[in-house]
Amino acid sequence: MKLLRLALDKGAYEGEADNAAVMFVRKLRERNASADALFSHSQLNTALEKCGNEKMTFGKYRDEMIKNVPISYLTWAFYNCANMDARLRSAIHKFLTEFA
């Protein structure tokens, strides 16, 4: 999941994101993964449904659903914003944990 997170992180450098995406696909191929299996049994979809729709209540990404916020920003906010709403903190933690 770390490779996928990096590949999709809007804050990642272009080459870095491209390399992560290639490595992610290679790892899937090594494990004989199929696209159908990924889409039908995806833990990614479950995580997004559970907590990804929670909205940011402050900052640069205010009113954005956390699934649309760069992972780097979510990580920064989780560790640096002491006054964050408890529900949002819980959703960010769960979201980051699902993708770690």
Sequence and secondary structure as in RCSB ss.txt:
>XXXX:A:sequence
MKLLRLALDKGAYEGEADNAAVMFVRKLRERNASADALFSHSQLNTALEKCGNEKMTFGKYRDEMIKNVPISYLT
WAFYNCANMDARLRSAIHKFLTEFA
>XXXX:A:secstr
 HHHHHHH TTS HHHHHHHHHHHHHHHHHTT  HHHHHHS HHHHHIIIIIT B  SSTTTTSBGGGS HHHHH
HHHHH TT  HHHHHHHHHHHHHH 
